[in-house]
Amino acid sequence: MIEIPKDAILCLDKGFVRLVDSMGGDDAIVQAARVSYGKGTAKVSQDRGLIRYLMRHRHTTPFEMVEFKFHCKMPIFVARQWVRHRTANINEYSLRYSEARDEFYTPDPEHIEFQSALNKQGRMGEVPEELKQKVQDYFKEISERSFAMYAELNEAGVARELARAILPVNLYTEWYWKNDLHNLLHFVGLRSDSHAQYEIRVFSDAMAESIKKVAPFAWEAYQDYVVSGLRFSQIEKGMLEKRLPGRVIDDICEDLAYQITATLHHNKPRKEEDLFPLYQKQGGSDIESDFRLKWDSGEIETGNVREMREFKIKLKRLKK
């Protein structure tokens, strides 16, 4: 087996993902966003908040300013799924110019399962040990036999571009793969999902580690708003409008008034006598004695003011 680079993340039995280079990070996203509305490249303390705003409102162009270049080695059948994402620049190891290497993927027993009855492109269900062994034996048999025939044709002088056609898709290939952060996040969102094929998930998860290091604010925002967030269709929104009691919406808005007040106070401390008027300005409806009781409990969480205000607006739209 070809030695795996020291800075690579091992994937499957012989594959890997290695970050070769990257351009930009969270700062590049913020810089690009500020240019678009006339603020130049001025540095402010709200970089994280701006990145979250951009992600929340799906302003994707600034995320395209960050680029990643990976060196990857994967089975051909994984590569063929990978190239479905047509937004990258790719340069792959060519079997027309170079000889194939005797490196084939064989699945671990724990990942050999039956065809899913619910998902036509998935797997599920425990396979008997003897069948698992047969699967592994077949993988090894076809790999060894096909490579022996390939080597024989190569030695006989048959063109490599033709001889390669007898090799199975569990043969390992390599490429350099370059993509911007916006499209890379889309790739990871699809390929790290639990419904994606295991063999490509491990590569996607490995690339995600690089995103976390290069653009941690962007990664955090992506997790909050895309992976863990919810979007409602018009039909779903209509059901919420009909079924969600107004008192529940009022209670949530009241909690938000406290949280916004606490956040504003945390960011810029106010005098004690200014806190209740500040709370009222945020739409709070408690009397001052109740406000003081809740405020002194010390259980009010802080957050992002813009985000909480946007949430209040959305909630009030649901109230009939």
One Martini backbone bead per residue (centre of mass of N, CA, C, O) as a GRO file, in nm:
protein
  320
    1MET     BB    1   0.097   0.035   0.021
    2ILE     BB    2   0.067   0.354   0.008
    3GLU     BB    3   0.178   0.608   0.174
    4ILE     BB    4   0.046   0.809   0.413
    5PRO     BB    5   0.021   1.110   0.490
    6LYS     BB    6   0.071   1.270   0.793
    7ASP     BB    7  -0.166   1.506   0.733
    8ALA     BB    8  -0.377   1.287   0.713
    9ILE     BB    9  -0.701   1.138   0.687
   10LEU     BB   10  -0.822   0.845   0.745
   11CYS     BB   11  -1.003   0.644   0.493
   12LEU     BB   12  -1.081   0.366   0.540
   13ASP     BB   13  -0.830   0.145   0.439
   14LYS     BB   14  -0.665   0.354   0.199
   15GLY     BB   15  -0.765   0.632   0.253
   16PHE     BB   16  -0.784   1.005   0.213
   17VAL     BB   17  -0.753   1.338   0.369
   18ARG     BB   18  -0.597   1.651   0.250
   19LEU     BB   19  -0.493   1.963   0.333
   20VAL     BB   20  -0.317   2.173   0.122
   21ASP     BB   21  -0.513   2.436   0.098
   22SER     BB   22  -0.601   2.785   0.184
   23MET     BB   23  -0.841   3.063   0.145
   24GLY     BB   24  -0.914   3.203   0.401
   25GLY     BB   25  -1.195   3.299   0.622
   26ASP     BB   26  -1.386   3.465   0.826
   27ASP     BB   27  -1.254   3.736   0.734
   28ALA     BB   28  -1.332   3.708   0.429
   29ILE     BB   29  -1.636   3.716   0.465
   30VAL     BB   30  -1.657   3.993   0.604
   31GLN     BB   31  -1.509   4.160   0.394
   32ALA     BB   32  -1.703   4.105   0.157
   33ALA     BB   33  -1.963   4.210   0.294
   34ARG     BB   34  -1.872   4.507   0.344
   35VAL     BB   35  -1.820   4.591   0.056
   36SER     BB   36  -2.124   4.557  -0.048
   37TYR     BB   37  -2.203   4.810   0.181
   38GLY     BB   38  -1.948   5.032   0.211
   39LYS     BB   39  -1.722   4.936   0.457
   40GLY     BB   40  -1.506   4.778   0.355
   41THR     BB   41  -1.232   4.654   0.586
   42ALA     BB   42  -1.343   4.695   0.852
   43LYS     BB   43  -1.288   4.625   1.191
   44VAL     BB   44  -1.500   4.434   1.400
   45SER     BB   45  -1.663   4.262   1.676
   46GLN     BB   46  -1.913   4.136   1.476
   47ASP     BB   47  -1.835   3.885   1.298
   48ARG     BB   48  -2.014   3.658   1.400
   49GLY     BB   49  -2.287   3.802   1.357
   50LEU     BB   50  -2.257   3.843   1.051
   51ILE     BB   51  -2.229   3.546   0.970
   52ARG     BB   52  -2.502   3.462   1.086
   53TYR     BB   53  -2.671   3.647   0.912
   54LEU     BB   54  -2.587   3.535   0.636
   55MET     BB   55  -2.682   3.245   0.690
   56ARG     BB   56  -2.979   3.302   0.774
   57HIS     BB   57  -3.026   3.473   0.482
   58ARG     BB   58  -2.867   3.347   0.239
   59HIS     BB   59  -2.578   3.493   0.197
   60THR     BB   60  -2.341   3.333  -0.007
   61THR     BB   61  -2.107   3.488  -0.147
   62PRO     BB   62  -1.894   3.533   0.089
   63PHE     BB   63  -1.831   3.215   0.108
   64GLU     BB   64  -1.677   3.211  -0.179
   65MET     BB   65  -1.396   3.344  -0.066
   66VAL     BB   66  -1.349   3.056   0.033
   67GLU     BB   67  -1.081   2.808   0.004
   68PHE     BB   68  -1.027   2.456  -0.087
   69LYS     BB   69  -0.753   2.211  -0.092
   70PHE     BB   70  -0.756   1.867  -0.181
   71HIS     BB   71  -0.622   1.547  -0.099
   72CYS     BB   72  -0.751   1.245  -0.247
   73LYS     BB   73  -0.847   0.901  -0.151
   74MET     BB   74  -1.058   0.677  -0.344
   75PRO     BB   75  -1.294   0.505  -0.456
   76ILE     BB   76  -1.451   0.516  -0.754
   77PHE     BB   77  -1.749   0.501  -0.647
   78VAL     BB   78  -1.709   0.757  -0.475
   79ALA     BB   79  -1.618   0.955  -0.696
   80ARG     BB   80  -1.892   0.938  -0.857
   81GLN     BB   81  -2.049   1.083  -0.635
   82TRP     BB   82  -1.874   1.338  -0.596
   83VAL     BB   83  -1.912   1.458  -0.903
   84ARG     BB   84  -2.207   1.558  -0.865
   85HIS     BB   85  -2.047   1.800  -0.763
   86ARG     BB   86  -2.021   2.080  -0.998
   87THR     BB   87  -1.813   2.308  -0.826
   88ALA     BB   88  -1.531   2.194  -0.895
   89ASN     BB   89  -1.182   2.138  -0.902
   90ILE     BB   90  -1.027   1.871  -1.100
   91ASN     BB   91  -0.744   1.630  -1.051
   92GLU     BB   92  -0.684   1.314  -1.183
   93TYR     BB   93  -0.575   1.013  -1.186
   94SER     BB   94  -0.436   0.860  -1.475
   95LEU     BB   95  -0.495   0.555  -1.670
   96ARG     BB   96  -0.362   0.653  -1.942
   97TYR     BB   97  -0.066   0.738  -1.821
   98SER     BB   98  -0.100   0.543  -1.576
   99GLU     BB   99  -0.064   0.297  -1.362
  100ALA     BB  100  -0.216   0.091  -1.177
  101ARG     BB  101  -0.288   0.019  -0.846
  102ASP     BB  102  -0.284  -0.230  -0.586
  103GLU     BB  103  -0.585  -0.083  -0.481
  104PHE     BB  104  -0.850  -0.198  -0.270
  105TYR     BB  105  -1.173  -0.213  -0.158
  106THR     BB  106  -1.273  -0.345   0.170
  107PRO     BB  107  -1.516  -0.415   0.371
  108ASP     BB  108  -1.627  -0.410   0.668
  109PRO     BB  109  -1.837  -0.606   0.842
  110GLU     BB  110  -2.010  -0.367   0.980
  111HIS     BB  111  -2.081  -0.259   0.658
  112ILE     BB  112  -2.247  -0.522   0.610
  113GLU     BB  113  -2.561  -0.517   0.447
  114PHE     BB  114  -2.871  -0.495   0.364
  115GLN     BB  115  -3.116  -0.410   0.177
  116SER     BB  116  -3.331  -0.166   0.187
  117ALA     BB  117  -3.686  -0.144   0.205
  118LEU     BB  118  -3.704   0.188   0.225
  119ASN     BB  119  -3.418   0.229   0.072
  120LYS     BB  120  -3.291   0.205  -0.247
  121GLN     BB  121  -2.992   0.355  -0.139
  122GLY     BB  122  -2.966   0.145   0.103
  123ARG     BB  123  -2.889   0.010   0.435
  124MET     BB  124  -2.988  -0.285   0.636
  125GLY     BB  125  -2.916  -0.515   0.852
  126GLU     BB  126  -2.815  -0.811   0.967
  127VAL     BB  127  -2.546  -1.014   0.871
  128PRO     BB  128  -2.423  -1.299   0.839
  129GLU     BB  129  -2.106  -1.408   0.877
  130GLU     BB  130  -2.083  -1.585   0.618
  131LEU     BB  131  -2.171  -1.354   0.425
  132LYS     BB  132  -1.953  -1.152   0.494
  133GLN     BB  133  -1.720  -1.332   0.403
  134LYS     BB  134  -1.811  -1.356   0.109
  135VAL     BB  135  -1.793  -1.060   0.037
  136GLN     BB  136  -1.490  -1.028   0.094
  137ASP     BB  137  -1.396  -1.250  -0.098
  138TYR     BB  138  -1.507  -1.122  -0.359
  139PHE     BB  139  -1.353  -0.860  -0.348
  140LYS     BB  140  -1.070  -0.996  -0.354
  141GLU     BB  141  -1.101  -1.167  -0.607
  142ILE     BB  142  -1.168  -0.941  -0.817
  143SER     BB  143  -0.918  -0.774  -0.759
  144GLU     BB  144  -0.693  -0.980  -0.819
  145ARG     BB  145  -0.788  -1.077  -1.101
  146SER     BB  146  -0.808  -0.804  -1.250
  147PHE     BB  147  -0.512  -0.718  -1.200
  148ALA     BB  148  -0.378  -0.953  -1.343
  149MET     BB  149  -0.501  -0.888  -1.622
  150TYR     BB  150  -0.395  -0.602  -1.644
  151ALA     BB  151  -0.092  -0.674  -1.624
  152GLU     BB  152  -0.087  -0.854  -1.873
  153LEU     BB  153  -0.172  -0.635  -2.079
  154ASN     BB  154   0.053  -0.440  -2.018
  155GLU     BB  155   0.289  -0.634  -2.090
  156ALA     BB  156   0.170  -0.669  -2.394
  157GLY     BB  157   0.095  -0.350  -2.479
  158VAL     BB  158  -0.165  -0.255  -2.402
  159ALA     BB  159  -0.350  -0.001  -2.371
  160ARG     BB  160  -0.430   0.166  -2.088
  161GLU     BB  161  -0.710   0.290  -2.177
  162LEU     BB  162  -0.819  -0.012  -2.207
  163ALA     BB  163  -0.727  -0.195  -1.967
  164ARG     BB  164  -0.883  -0.036  -1.736
  165ALA     BB  165  -1.181  -0.149  -1.798
  166ILE     BB  166  -1.142  -0.419  -1.603
  167LEU     BB  167  -1.168  -0.250  -1.359
  168PRO     BB  168  -1.298  -0.198  -1.065
  169VAL     BB  169  -1.469   0.039  -0.844
  170ASN     BB  170  -1.268  -0.040  -0.586
  171LEU     BB  171  -1.062   0.126  -0.694
  172TYR     BB  172  -0.815   0.345  -0.638
  173THR     BB  173  -0.809   0.698  -0.629
  174GLU     BB  174  -0.694   1.035  -0.723
  175TRP     BB  175  -0.715   1.388  -0.604
  176TYR     BB  176  -0.767   1.723  -0.673
  177TRP     BB  177  -0.981   1.941  -0.463
  178LYS     BB  178  -1.161   2.245  -0.541
  179ASN     BB  179  -1.341   2.472  -0.314
  180ASP     BB  180  -1.585   2.650  -0.186
  181LEU     BB  181  -1.753   2.698   0.105
  182HIS     BB  182  -2.044   2.693   0.012
  183ASN     BB  183  -2.018   2.416  -0.149
  184LEU     BB  184  -1.891   2.251   0.079
  185LEU     BB  185  -2.130   2.267   0.274
  186HIS     BB  186  -2.325   2.127   0.085
  187PHE     BB  187  -2.173   1.864   0.069
  188VAL     BB  188  -2.169   1.798   0.375
  189GLY     BB  189  -2.477   1.806   0.419
  190LEU     BB  190  -2.520   1.548   0.234
  191ARG     BB  191  -2.261   1.344   0.304
  192SER     BB  192  -2.305   1.356   0.639
  193ASP     BB  193  -2.552   1.226   0.630
  194SER     BB  194  -2.721   0.943   0.740
  195HIS     BB  195  -2.822   0.875   0.429
  196ALA     BB  196  -2.556   0.840   0.339
  197GLN     BB  197  -2.298   0.684   0.232
  198TYR     BB  198  -2.051   0.567   0.417
  199GLU     BB  199  -1.800   0.596   0.217
  200ILE     BB  200  -1.852   0.920   0.194
  201ARG     BB  201  -1.881   1.021   0.486
  202VAL     BB  202  -1.583   1.000   0.579
  203PHE     BB  203  -1.484   1.226   0.388
  204SER     BB  204  -1.670   1.453   0.476
  205ASP     BB  205  -1.585   1.453   0.776
  206ALA     BB  206  -1.289   1.523   0.719
  207MET     BB  207  -1.344   1.803   0.583
  208ALA     BB  208  -1.490   1.932   0.825
  209GLU     BB  209  -1.236   1.971   1.000
  210SER     BB  210  -1.123   2.206   0.824
  211ILE     BB  211  -1.353   2.405   0.856
  212LYS     BB  212  -1.335   2.443   1.165
  213LYS     BB  213  -1.044   2.573   1.149
  214VAL     BB  214  -1.076   2.801   0.923
  215ALA     BB  215  -1.421   2.847   0.982
  216PRO     BB  216  -1.580   2.851   1.272
  217PHE     BB  217  -1.822   3.050   1.240
  218ALA     BB  218  -1.940   2.922   0.986
  219TRP     BB  219  -1.983   2.641   1.105
  220GLU     BB  220  -2.170   2.723   1.334
  221ALA     BB  221  -2.391   2.852   1.155
  222TYR     BB  222  -2.451   2.601   0.987
  223GLN     BB  223  -2.548   2.424   1.220
  224ASP     BB  224  -2.779   2.614   1.324
  225TYR     BB  225  -2.936   2.683   1.029
  226VAL     BB  226  -2.912   2.403   0.864
  227VAL     BB  227  -2.884   2.141   1.032
  228SER     BB  228  -3.069   2.241   1.304
  229GLY     BB  229  -3.265   2.382   1.144
  230LEU     BB  230  -3.583   2.532   1.038
  231ARG     BB  231  -3.818   2.498   0.764
  232PHE     BB  232  -4.119   2.636   0.636
  233SER     BB  233  -4.387   2.594   0.479
  234GLN     BB  234  -4.685   2.723   0.399
  235ILE     BB  235  -4.847   2.491   0.521
  236GLU     BB  236  -4.701   2.477   0.795
  237LYS     BB  237  -4.750   2.770   0.875
  238GLY     BB  238  -5.059   2.752   0.872
  239MET     BB  239  -5.082   2.545   1.103
  240LEU     BB  240  -4.949   2.720   1.320
  241GLU     BB  241  -5.149   2.957   1.306
  242LYS     BB  242  -5.398   2.774   1.396
  243ARG     BB  243  -5.262   2.600   1.656
  244LEU     BB  244  -5.110   2.833   1.792
  245PRO     BB  245  -5.132   2.984   2.071
  246GLY     BB  246  -5.115   3.309   2.171
  247ARG     BB  247  -4.995   3.263   2.461
  248VAL     BB  248  -4.735   3.128   2.364
  249ILE     BB  249  -4.625   3.362   2.203
  250ASP     BB  250  -4.625   3.564   2.440
  251ASP     BB  251  -4.425   3.407   2.619
  252ILE     BB  252  -4.187   3.411   2.424
  253CYS     BB  253  -4.171   3.721   2.389
  254GLU     BB  254  -4.112   3.772   2.688
  255ASP     BB  255  -3.846   3.619   2.700
  256LEU     BB  256  -3.709   3.794   2.481
  257ALA     BB  257  -3.715   4.062   2.634
  258TYR     BB  258  -3.518   3.965   2.850
  259GLN     BB  259  -3.282   3.875   2.668
  260ILE     BB  260  -3.233   4.144   2.528
  261THR     BB  261  -3.177   4.306   2.782
  262ALA     BB  262  -2.938   4.134   2.884
  263THR     BB  263  -2.761   4.175   2.632
  264LEU     BB  264  -2.743   4.483   2.633
  265HIS     BB  265  -2.621   4.494   2.920
  266HIS     BB  266  -2.371   4.320   2.858
  267ASN     BB  267  -2.257   4.507   2.627
  268LYS     BB  268  -2.399   4.770   2.792
  269PRO     BB  269  -2.402   4.889   3.084
  270ARG     BB  270  -2.652   4.973   3.310
  271LYS     BB  271  -2.845   5.123   3.509
  272GLU     BB  272  -3.069   5.013   3.729
  273GLU     BB  273  -3.302   5.228   3.645
  274ASP     BB  274  -3.280   5.139   3.319
  275LEU     BB  275  -3.389   4.845   3.286
  276PHE     BB  276  -3.699   4.858   3.274
  277PRO     BB  277  -3.724   5.052   3.030
  278LEU     BB  278  -3.568   4.862   2.842
  279TYR     BB  279  -3.768   4.628   2.859
  280GLN     BB  280  -4.016   4.785   2.751
  281LYS     BB  281  -3.884   4.852   2.473
  282GLN     BB  282  -3.892   4.522   2.404
  283GLY     BB  283  -4.208   4.446   2.499
  284GLY     BB  284  -4.258   4.431   2.788
  285SER     BB  285  -4.536   4.342   3.045
  286ASP     BB  286  -4.431   4.361   3.312
  287ILE     BB  287  -4.408   4.453   3.613
  288GLU     BB  288  -4.161   4.572   3.809
  289SER     BB  289  -4.167   4.356   4.033
  290ASP     BB  290  -4.148   4.111   3.837
  291PHE     BB  291  -3.893   4.192   3.698
  292ARG     BB  292  -3.705   4.187   3.947
  293LEU     BB  293  -3.745   3.891   4.016
  294LYS     BB  294  -3.635   3.775   3.747
  295TRP     BB  295  -3.367   3.929   3.728
  296ASP     BB  296  -3.249   3.821   4.015
  297SER     BB  297  -3.223   3.512   3.937
  298GLY     BB  298  -2.997   3.468   3.696
  299GLU     BB  299  -3.161   3.302   3.431
  300ILE     BB  300  -3.083   3.490   3.198
  301GLU     BB  301  -3.021   3.477   2.873
  302THR     BB  302  -2.801   3.525   2.615
  303GLY     BB  303  -2.745   3.679   2.280
  304ASN     BB  304  -2.873   3.772   1.971
  305VAL     BB  305  -3.039   4.049   1.901
  306ARG     BB  306  -3.117   4.025   1.605
  307GLU     BB  307  -3.222   3.736   1.621
  308MET     BB  308  -3.446   3.785   1.837
  309ARG     BB  309  -3.604   3.999   1.677
  310GLU     BB  310  -3.668   3.819   1.434
  311PHE     BB  311  -3.825   3.609   1.597
  312LYS     BB  312  -4.053   3.794   1.691
  313ILE     BB  313  -4.162   3.861   1.414
  314LYS     BB  314  -4.234   3.569   1.336
  315LEU     BB  315  -4.429   3.515   1.570
  316LYS     BB  316  -4.635   3.749   1.507
  317ARG     BB  317  -4.720   3.621   1.229
  318LEU     BB  318  -4.870   3.371   1.376
  319LYS     BB  319  -5.066   3.575   1.493
  320LYS     BB  320  -5.432   3.615   1.486
   0.00000   0.00000   0.00000
